[in-house]
Amino acid sequence: MENQNLNILDEVNKGATMGMDAISYVSEKVSDNNFQKVLDTEYQKYKKISERVNNLYSDYTTKEPHETNAMNKMMTWYGIQMKTMKDDTTSKLSELLMQGTNMGIIEGRRLLNQNKDADSDVKSILNDFVVMQEDSVETLKKYL
């Protein structure tokens, strides 16, 4: 059971740190002030989820939660650079963030469905993470 909870917390934290990384990389290319404010808000939501994971993680182990590794960070950065080389409009940046967020939603829903007996605190963070990402997609759609 503890491994299941740790796995969920690790996956949520990896998703949150990847979201923060992607927003940081995309923010460098943003020229629309309103869109930048949206990204700043989304970044803070990811950060809050990661803090919640960190606070609960010590209940299960003395280790630190997994984050995205250097290779994944580099791949995310590189992917954003390549996909925005010819088109770095707000619409394109929103699309890229939505694609990543949708992958997080799919993984989160899968974890919720496959781990029904996880601890309630863990499921709560996971559910909040998925709902936050679903809300994020709705917000980002406005910028397509």
Secondary structure, DSSP 8 states (H G I E B T S, - for coil): -HHHHHHHHHHHHHHHHHHHHHHHHHHTT---HHHHHHHHHHHHHHHHHHHHHHHHHTTT-SS------HHHHHHHHHHHHHHTSS---HHHHHHHHHHHHHHHHHHHHHHHHH-TTS-HHHHHHHHHHHHHHHHHHHHHHTT-
